[in-house]
């Protein structure tokens, strides 16, 4: 089974390990274990309402949650659309029922 370090290298992402066993809880005054725990808690609470999601759509849900988490009370439908990765996609609009 690959380690987080190997997975991070393959995915070309930065991995900053925190050694909890040695009492280390923060790296470079930026990467703090409590930030990870807090985000994980908010994400799990938010995802409960969906009763699970298909793995193939998980990235979309994570993007959606990051946007909501980042914008907070200032979120609007217009802003959601402006930040959407699909804003340049052609869609068909329903004009009659």
C-alpha distance (Angstrom), angle and dihedral (degrees) to the residues before:
residue distance angle dihedral
X1 . . .
X2 3.82 . .
X3 3.79 120.2 .
X4 3.79 125.3 -122.9
X5 3.81 88.2 -105.4
X6 3.82 91.5 56.2
X7 3.81 93.0 44.7
X8 3.81 91.4 49.0
X9 3.80 91.3 49.6
X10 3.82 92.1 49.7
X11 3.82 91.2 47.6
X12 3.81 91.3 45.7
X13 3.81 93.3 -124.4
X14 3.79 130.7 133.0
X15 3.81 115.5 -102.4
X16 3.80 118.0 -163.1
X17 3.82 108.8 -176.1
X18 3.80 119.1 -153.5
X19 3.81 115.7 -155.1
X20 3.81 104.0 -142.7
X21 3.83 92.5 173.7
X22 3.82 89.3 61.3
X23 3.82 91.3 47.9
X24 3.80 93.8 -105.2
X25 3.80 111.4 143.9
X26 3.80 102.1 158.7
X27 3.83 135.8 42.8
X28 3.81 123.0 -158.3
X29 3.83 90.3 -13.9
X30 3.82 86.8 -79.3
X31 3.80 111.0 71.2
X32 3.79 107.2 64.0
X33 3.81 124.9 173.4
X34 3.81 90.6 -137.7
X35 3.82 90.2 60.7
X36 3.79 89.2 56.3
X37 3.80 92.9 45.5
X38 3.81 92.7 47.8
X39 3.82 92.9 49.3
X40 3.80 91.4 46.6
X41 3.81 90.3 51.9
X42 3.83 93.4 48.9
X43 3.81 91.7 47.1
X44 3.83 93.9 49.3
X45 3.80 92.1 48.0
X46 3.81 91.6 49.5
X47 3.83 93.5 46.3
X48 3.84 93.7 52.4
X49 3.80 91.0 79.9
X50 3.82 90.6 62.7
X51 3.83 94.4 54.9
X52 3.80 89.8 -135.3
X53 3.79 131.1 -36.4
X54 3.78 133.3 -128.2
X55 3.81 112.0 -95.9
X56 3.79 91.5 -125.7
X57 3.84 89.8 61.9
X58 3.81 97.1 41.2
X59 3.82 92.7 100.1
X60 3.81 90.1 56.1
X61 3.80 91.8 51.0
X62 3.81 91.0 48.0
X63 3.83 90.5 50.9
X64 3.79 90.3 48.2
X65 3.81 92.3 49.7
X66 3.82 92.6 46.6
X67 3.80 89.5 53.5
X68 3.82 92.6 49.0
X69 3.81 91.5 44.3
X70 3.81 92.4 49.4
X71 3.82 98.3 44.3
X72 3.81 99.4 39.1
X73 3.81 113.3 170.7
X74 3.82 93.5 -4.2
X75 3.82 92.2 70.1
X76 3.82 117.4 122.9
X77 3.82 132.8 171.1
X78 3.82 89.9 -111.0
X79 3.79 92.0 52.5
X80 3.81 90.8 47.4
X81 3.79 89.7 54.1
X82 3.81 92.8 46.5
X83 3.80 91.0 52.5
X84 3.80 94.3 42.6
X85 3.80 116.5 115.5
X86 3.83 87.4 -142.9
X87 3.81 96.6 56.5
X88 3.82 91.7 108.7
X89 3.79 93.3 49.9
X90 3.80 117.4 110.1
X91 3.79 111.4 -120.3
X92 3.76 133.6 -177.1
X93 3.79 114.7 -119.6
X94 3.80 119.1 -145.1
X95 3.80 108.2 -131.6
X96 3.81 101.0 171.3
X97 3.76 135.9 30.5
